[in-house]
Amino acid sequence: MDLSSLEQKLKIKFNNPDLLQQALVHRSYINENPDFHLDQNERLEFLGDAVLELVVTENLYRNYPNPEGELTNWRAALVNAKMLAEIANRLEIDNYLLLSKGEAKDTGRARQYILANALEAMIGAMYLDQGYEITSQFIEREILKELPRILENQLYRDPKSRFQEMAQDRVGITPIYKVLKEQGPDHAKHFTVGVFLDKELVASGEGVSKQEAQEKAAQAGLKEREWG
């Protein structure tokens, strides 16, 4: 696969293109193609996760005098799977992933984690190929630039906390959550949860746990009420 177009997006020319290629190999692809000349990307992901956390931590420490708890929340918002998947989509990494036929068809939540993991693996590959400084510049350019948006919209706070605070402030009501629908066998439940202000259903959300469905409902409620 020609990865020169991806290198242009990353603004990095790899000395060893196989490292970049390996970062894009999901384990499901190796299961279907055991003779492929490269390993899957999980070891690179392990390394990239550590490099990413160090660069983000160092940047926050140097530039913000805030207490540890606040910096920890900001870092978590920058490096969680949802944010990394957004950045991976912006870089169009999906076009270069090597996946099994089954995984390639799944574009739901599982793909979000595959994209996030691939971005971490690419950071690991950068670190091995280019060193700390170039990798740090990439992380600042593509990931740390999201911090102002995170701070402005308080994305470092979970949606339920934000929705409750806004509801109490704007309408003087504490939201409540109710399960609207429960589907599937015990080992694979799927929940639909509604968030209510008094008796009004504001929004609903779905998830594989009640907690996830509640968070999705709160996020949808923030959007529905235009509360940020």
Beta strands, then each sheet from edge to edge (+ up, - down):
strand 1: 176-183
strand 2: 190-197
strand 3: 200-207
sheet 1: 1+ 2- 3+
end
